[in-house]
Amino acid sequence: MMMDIEWFRPAVLFGSIAYALIGVLVFWVCFLIVDKLTPYDLWNELVEKQNVALAIVVGAMCLAIGLIVAAAVVG
């Protein structure tokens, strides 16, 4: 079986990197928006107060945003 040479083309490689960076940027902006909409500081609650229930909710939110971004990138 021969390895697909398509990935070695510069246009494909740079396109993949660009979409990955755009996806991470969109994810980060969405997380900041959710952080601003909540009545408390998410980072303080998660790290300093070690709120496990909030960590589970934020983790689920991160997965959901990631799935939405991935679906938007794929088309």
C-alpha positions, 0 to 999 in steps of 0.5 A: 500500500502506498502512502498518499502523497497529497499531504506532502504538497505545500498548499495542502500542508499550509491549508491544514495549518491555517484551518487549525489556527483559525479553529483554535482562534474561534474556539478561544474567542467562544470560550472568552465570550462564555467566560464573560457571560457567566457571573463569576470568573471561570478560571478562579472557580476551576483552578483556585476553588477546584469546582469539579462540577463546573469543570465538568460543565466547562469541559462539555462546553469545550467539546461542544464548541470544538465539534461546532468549529470542526463541522464548520471547517469541514463544511 
